[in-house]
Amino acid sequence: MTAQPKAVAMFLRPLANLLQQYGEDPVILFAEYGLTVEDTYNPEIWISVDVTSALLTAAEERLKDASLGINMARRSEYSAFGGLGLALSAGGSMLSVLQRLARYQRLISDAVKAEVVLGETTVAVQFRPTAGHTPHPQGMQYVMASLMRLVRLRVDPGLNPISVQVAHDEHSYCQRIARYFRVQPETTDFYGLTFSREQANAELHSSDNQMAAMLEATLNERLAEQEKGSLVIQLSIWL
């Protein structure tokens, strides 16, 4: 039996902030799905992506907001992505940030797999579902908008990707994507952002490479612990 994909509860902290700002009580809505707002401050709590998807859908319908994920990103802090968020914000080049994201993304969710694709003149980060899971469009909007927000804050406010890919063709959703990323999205079977090589080589302002290295070492340890817990690794050790 395939395990149900999960994500850390901290992923939903910006949603609680957004609901509160719009006069909705996040405590009540979260409770309908067996969650508390306090759960979103605990990095050890993982929840089924079926629950996160249902909660995102309920919030989107309640707020009537096709930009739900983008508005979550605007209220998000790096800590909402745990140690990975801190490692990304430590800086380096855009390329190193994207590679860090792809390497450690499964520490916050196993629902999608992030991959960096290097072309002759481009660098792309692509998010593809795992285990037959269909990512929630607003969840992916949130992830990509959070990455874009980091880049614009720390590299150039006017920086835009050269292309955006989405696996959702709802008109108002695509309109919001086009407005935020300043490029018309392409509808395909995955989500992704593509930058030029020149953009990807840019350094984030106030980068701290020593801090980034320290955080990466910690993330490597956590990744090793996570992998040791898998059945395949346990069997390999036993054999």
N, C-alpha and C positions, 0 to 999 in steps of 0.2 A: 504494500500500500504506500502510495506517495504521500509524504508529509505535507500538511497544509502550509503554504508559504506564510511567513510572518514578518512583522516589522516592529521596531522599537516604538513604544508608546509615545516617546518624546516627539516623534514625527508629528503628532497631533496638537502639540502645545500652541502653535500659532493659530490653529483653528479655534481653540478656546478663546484666545485673545480677540480674534475677529468677531466671533459670536457676541462676546461681551460688548464690543464697541458698537455693534448694531442693535443693542438692547435685548439680545436673546440670552437666556441663562444657560451657559454651557454645562453646568452641573446637571440640569434636568435632561438635556439632550444626551449627554454622555452616559448618564445612568440608564437610559433606554437600551444601551448597547453593552451594559455591564462594565462600564469604565467610570473612573473618577478623574477629575482634573488633576488631582495629586499624582495619578499614575504617569502623567506626562512629564513629571520631574524625576522619575525613577529610571535610570538607564538599564536596569536589570529586567524591566517588564517588557515582554514581547507579546504582541497580540496578532491574531489571525488577520490576514489582509481582507478576508470576507467581512470582518467587523469594521476595519478602516474604510473599506469601500462603501459599506452600507451607511456609515456615519457621514462620509463625504457626500454621498447622494442626498441624504436627508438635509444636510446643511446647505447644499446647493439649491435644493428645492425651497427650503425655508427662506433663504436670503434672495432667491431668484438672481443668482450671481454666476454668470458664465465665466467670470474672472476669479472664481473662488481661489484657485491655486496661486494665481498671481498676487492676490490680496493677502493670502497667507504668507507668501514669500516676503512681502513688504513689511510684515510684522514679525518676521522670523529672526532669531539670533543664531549665531554659529553653533551654539550649544544644543540647539534642537536636533542637530545631527550627531550629537555625542562627540567622542574623540575625533571622529572623522572630520566633523565641521571645524574643530580647532586646528587640525592638521592642514586642512585646505586653506584656512584663513592665515596660517603662518606664512604663506607666500611661496616665492620662487617664480619660475616662469609659468605662463598659462598652461603650457604643455605639461610641466611637472605637476601642476594642480590637477589637470584632467587625468593624468596617469595615476596619481594618488587616489583620485575618486574611483577609478576602475579597479584598482588593486584592493581597496579596503571597503568598497560599497557594501559587500555582504555582511559587514559587521553591524549594519543598521537595518538591512532587509535582504531576504533571499527570494523576494518576489520577482525581481528583475536582475538581469546581469548587465553591468556597464562594461563597455569595451571602447578603447581608443583605436581609431582606424587612421593610419598615416598614409596620406596620398603624396604625390609629387609636390603639389602646391597647397595641400589642405591638411587639416587635422580635424577629425570628427570624434565626438563622443556619442555613442549609440546605446540605447537602453532597450533590451529585448526581454520578453517575459520568460520565466522559468516554470517548469512543471505544469505547462498548459494553462498557467494563470493569465488572465487578461487584466493588465494594470488599469486602475481607475484613471480616466482622462484628467481629472482635477489633481490627482496625486502626482501624475507626471508633469502637469503644468507647474505645480508647486516645486518639484525638484529642479526642473530646467530653469524656471524663473529665479530660484534661489541661486543657482550657479551663475546666471547672467547678472544678477544683482551684485554678486561678489566681484565679478569681472569689471562691471561698470564703476563700482565704488573704488576699486583698487588698481585699475589700469587706466580706463578712459570712460567718462560718462557717455561719450558719443559712440562707443564701440558697439557694433552690431554683428551678429553672425552673418555669414554669406548665404546660409540656407538653414531652414528648420524643417524637421520631419515630425509628423504626428500620425498616430494610428487612430484618428477620430475625425470624422468629416462633418460634424454638426456645425452649421454655418456660424452661429454666434460664437461658438468656441474658437473656431479658426479666425474669426475677426479679432477676438481679444488677443490671440497669439500674435497675429500680424501687427497689431497696435503696439504690443509690449516689446516684441523682438525686432520690430521695424523691418520685417521681411515677410512676404506671403508664405505660409507654410505649405509644404508638400505633403500630400496624404499618401502614406505607405503603411507597412506592417510593423513599424517600430517607431520609437521616439528618438530624436537626436538633434544635435547642434553641430554645425560645421563652420570652422573658422579657417582663415588663410594661414599659411605658415608664418607669415610676418606677424599676424596677430598673436599666434600661439607662442612666439618667441619673446613676446613682451613680458617684462618682469612686473609682478604686483608691487605697488608702492609699499614701503615700510616692510619689506620682506625680512624675515628672520630665519635664515637658513639653518642656524644652529638649533633653534626651537623646532623647526620643521623636522630635522633629523631626530631629535629626542622624541617627538610625538610619533614619528614613523616607527621608531624602535618599540614603543609601547604598543602601537597598533599591530606590529608584527607578532608580538607576544600573544596578544589577544586572538589574532588570526590563527596562530598555531594551536592555542587552546581550543578554539572552536572546531578546528579540523580534527583534533585528537578525539573529539566527542562523536565524530561520525562513525557509523557502523563499519564502513569500509576501512577506515584507519585502524579501528580496534581489531578487526579481523586480520589485517596485515601484520599488526604487532604480534598477535597471537600465533600466526603462522610462522 
